[in-house]
Amino acid sequence: MEDLFSVKGKIAVITGAGGVLGGSIAKSLSAAGAKIVVLDIRQENLDSKVAELKAAGGEAIGFICNVLSMDSLHETAAKIVKEWGRIDILVNCAGGNVPGATLSPDQTVFDMKIEDWEKVTNLNQNGTVYPCLAFGKVMAEQKEGSIINISSMATYSALTRVPGYSVAKTGINIFTQWMAMELAQKFGEGVRVNAIAPGFFIGDQNRAVLINPDGSLTDRSQKVLAKTPMGRFGDITELNGAVQFLCSKAASFITGAILPIDGGFSSFSGV
Ligand SMILES: NC(=O)c1ccc[n+]([C@@H]2O[C@H](COP(=O)([O-])OP(=O)(O)OC[C@H]3O[C@@H](n4cnc5c(N)ncnc54)[C@H](O)[C@@H]3O)[C@@H](O)[C@H]2O)c1
């Protein structure tokens, strides 16, 4: 019987695959039989991820690629097609908060540095839009492919301290819906575009705002847990099944969706 959820043999391109989320998704898709293209701007992140995937018996290649450069993205798309012939999956994991773009508790929005606003909105918004254009074009020509973008809990209602990140991730939501419409109407139903919206996971980028140096929870993380019906942080491996589902035949009629993976945070008023 056909496995509806199979990604076996599919060519999966993952931007920021040397990072926490991208690395975990790469590992999981690889274990499910996908061939992984690891993209990152940092050579050391790239090399260690490719080596890890190969050591676990997966097929992987890696390229240095800057998601903010259309030239770099087009060159990389051409290299991937030359090497492996096609692109089936794109997961846009490059992104995240930028030092300086998170307001400290004693700052107001009027203290925000415009350079940091520009950095965080550029990386998160354009760093997703540009790869969708470069790799999505290959998918449009094939008339087949699945794109997964990474949204955030900062898009459902206002989250203190992170104005730039919130605006950029909200931009990703409407761009996901817009590309889903555009590709289905103009290139057929085979190219789908969806997003996942991770809830709160402790990672390098947010550890300092969620965990005190002595290991106890910060005021902010206590508020997060109070608004999470499941009452806990997520484990990043809990994103993997949703990504695989959205990339598989099981999701053949799903496009333009933004799937929260958050223990109920986005659906709970807090009261
Ligand atoms: N960690 C979390 O709890 C969490 C929660 C919600 C959403 N997210 C989102 O998930 C995504 C990944 O987050 P993460 O925690 O894995 O971050 P991370 O910092 O661990 O990984 C990001 C990777 O992207 C690479 N990168 C940075 N700039 C790049 C560029 N211009 N071109 C190519 N690669 C570049 C980095 O080198 C790094 O390897 C981000 O969009 C983040 O906002 C994370």
The ligand as a Gaussian input file, in Angstrom:
#p B3LYP/6-31G(d) Opt

LIG

0 1
 N       14.080000      28.477000      18.204000
 C       12.789000      28.742000      18.435000
 O       12.252000      28.557000      19.523000
 C       11.940000      29.286000      17.336000
 C       10.589000      29.497000      17.590000
 C        9.801000      30.004000      16.584000
 C       10.333000      30.266000      15.341000
 N       11.653000      30.054000      15.115000
 C       12.150000      30.352000      13.772000
 O       12.788000      29.214000      13.207000
 C       13.803000      29.654000      12.302000
 C       15.139000      29.027000      12.683000
 O       15.459000      29.369000      14.027000
 P       16.639000      28.652000      14.806000
 O       16.327000      28.752000      16.239000
 O       16.915000      27.319000      14.182000
 O       17.849000      29.647000      14.457000
 P       19.415000      29.346000      14.395000
 O       20.105000      30.665000      14.642000
 O       19.788000      28.173000      15.220000
 O       19.631000      28.959000      12.870000
 C       19.566000      29.868000      11.818000
 C       20.584000      29.436000      10.764000
 O       20.427000      30.328000       9.644000
 C       21.729000      30.689000       9.190000
 N       21.652000      31.996000       8.536000
 C       21.589000      33.218000       9.127000
 N       21.574000      34.179000       8.184000
 C       21.594000      33.548000       6.992000
 C       21.613000      34.013000       5.653000
 N       21.591000      35.317000       5.352000
 N       21.655000      33.087000       4.662000
 C       21.684000      31.774000       4.948000
 N       21.700000      31.274000       6.198000
 C       21.655000      32.161000       7.200000
 C       22.601000      30.706000      10.444000
 O       23.976000      30.561000      10.120000
 C       22.045000      29.539000      11.228000
 O       22.737000      28.327000      10.955000
 C       13.790000      31.179000      12.380000
 O       12.946000      31.679000      11.367000
 C       13.181000      31.445000      13.731000
 O       12.596000      32.711000      13.767000
 C       12.468000      29.580000      16.079000

